[in-house]
Amino acid sequence: MILVFGKSGQVARELADLAPDAMFLGRGEADLCDAASCARMIGTLAPDAVINAAGFTAVDRAEDEGRVARAVNAEAPGAMARAAAACGIPFVHLSTDYVFGGEGNLPFAPGDRTGPLNVYGHTKLAGEDAVRAAGGPHAILRTSWVFSAHGSNFVKTMLRLAETRDALTVVEDQVGGPTPAAAVAAACLTIADGLRTAPELSGTYHLAGAPDTSWKGFAEAVFRAAGREVVVKGISTADFPTPARRPLNSRLDCASTRVAFGIDRPDWRTSLEAVTAKLLEAK
């Protein structure tokens, strides 16, 4: 049995479709602000593997709620990883491109120097460090710009805005790889299974959709997929201030993920067609 922390998030919802026999722990079953209780759940349920698909992902809100963000993104994953290590089972933990500072224009490899620009990134990096320190079979999977038909994400925001506007300004100097939540979920399952037989593959990996694009380019693709005529004007990050600083370069080098687990970068354009169709159908 696979134990998944998270129930309502984008990746957790996709995991529920791919692994219906897994056990999912939402806020009602596991308080991520209580790291010890999360660890006890692993010891009590004795799963074959643990996937942590939960997290404090409100990037701007984390600037004011750093204590809660650290509890959820760092302390809880560390306790989970230690409990999984004590049981000798694989632990797969989701992380983010925001652990990097976004300098340059080359893709970041898993071993590149980190340098978060905001509280969210710092708490996620602390969570990574805690997972590694636990010493058990583990994989930290960094991803970026996740989207799906569930939860809150960029695609849903663009479609909502398109209902009342025929022109939008969208940041064009931040570049990264939009990533389908379904692809992240499938990767988590593949990695967990791989670690069962090859714990030596433990480490940090990247998964991001291809090809890389800007938020402006992604917005334009959303409107094309949805058949909406919306003019998208580019704007710089400097001209669109937010409480939390964002990295300009979120490109991720995913080569080691392919070598270790046979997982290729998903083409986000194909998934975008399916996601927009599903969202429009639901209206």
HELIX and SHEET records of a PDB file:
HELIX    1   1 GLN A   10  LEU A   18  1                                   9    
HELIX    2   2 ALA A   35  LEU A   45  1                                  11    
HELIX    3   3 ARG A   61  GLU A   63  5                                   3    
HELIX    4   4 GLY A   66  ARG A   70  1                                   5    
HELIX    5   5 ALA A   71  GLU A   75  3                                   5    
HELIX    6   6 ALA A   76  CYS A   87  1                                  12    
HELIX    7   7 ASP A   97  VAL A   99  5                                   3    
HELIX    8   8 VAL A  119  ALA A  134  1                                  16    
HELIX    9   9 PHE A  154  ALA A  162  1                                   9    
HELIX   10  10 ALA A  181  THR A  197  1                                  17    
HELIX   11  11 PRO A  199  LEU A  201  5                                   3    
HELIX   12  12 TRP A  215  ALA A  226  1                                  12    
HELIX   13  13 THR A  237  ASP A  239  5                                   3    
HELIX   14  14 ALA A  255  PHE A  261  1                                   7    
HELIX   15  15 TRP A  268  ALA A  282  1                                  15    
SHEET    1   A 6 MET A  23  LEU A  25  0                                        
SHEET    2   A 6 ILE A   2  PHE A   5  1                                        
SHEET    3   A 6 ALA A  49  ASN A  52  1                                        
SHEET    4   A 6 PHE A  91  THR A  96  1                                        
SHEET    5   A 6 HIS A 138  THR A 143  1                                        
SHEET    6   A 6 GLY A 203  LEU A 207  1                                        
SHEET    1   B 2 VAL A 146  PHE A 147  0                                        
SHEET    2   B 2 THR A 179  PRO A 180  1                                        
SHEET    1   C 2 ALA A 167  VAL A 171  0                                        
SHEET    2   C 2 VAL A 231  ILE A 235  1                                        
SHEET    1   D 3 THR A 213  SER A 214  0                                        
SHEET    2   D 3 VAL A 175  GLY A 176 -1                                        
SHEET    3   D 3 ASN A 249  SER A 250  1                                        
END                                                                             
